[in-house]
């Protein structure tokens, strides 16, 4: 498997929803109304909130 640099993304979706994530590889983000779908890559950290201030949240991914 090819090792890629991790990247961070922060976006504001309609309805004052804020999404912040750190991922590795190619991640495609789809936003359908209030539903956010992530396709591909490995998500290392994600936070989804209605507030612009984020508190740490963990994701435990299967290895």
N, C-alpha and C positions, 0 to 999 in steps of 0.2 A: 504493500500500500504506500502510496506517495505521501510524504509528509508536507503539509502546507502550513504557512503562517496563519496564526489565528487573527481574527479581526473582530472589531466591535461595531455594533450598529445601534443607533437610537432613532426612533421615529415616532411621530405623533399621528395616530389614526383618527378618523372622524369620531366625534362623540367624546373628545378629550380623553382618549385612551393612549397611554404611552407604553411603548415596547422598547426594551433594552436587552440586547443579547450579545454574547461573545461566542463565536463559533469558529470552526476550522473546516477548511475545504469550501466547496461551492454550495452555498445555501440560497435557495430561492424563496422569497417571502411573498405570499399572496395574502391580500386583505379583502375579505368578503364581508362587508358590513362590519359587525363587531367580532368576526372570526378571523384569526390570523393563522395561516397554515405555513409551516416551514418544511421545505422539501430538500433533501440531500444534505451532505455535510454532517458534521458532528457539533451539536450545540453543547458548549461547555458551561454556559451560565445564561440564565434568562430571567427577566422580570417583566411582569405585565401589570399595569396599574392605571388607575384613573387619576393619579397624582404625579406631578412632574418630579417629585423627590422619591428616589428609589431606596428601598431597604434591601439588603442582600437576600437573595433567594438561591437555593441550590437545586440542581438537577442531577439525579443519579442515573447516568446512562449505562446501558449494558455494554460490557467490553467483549 
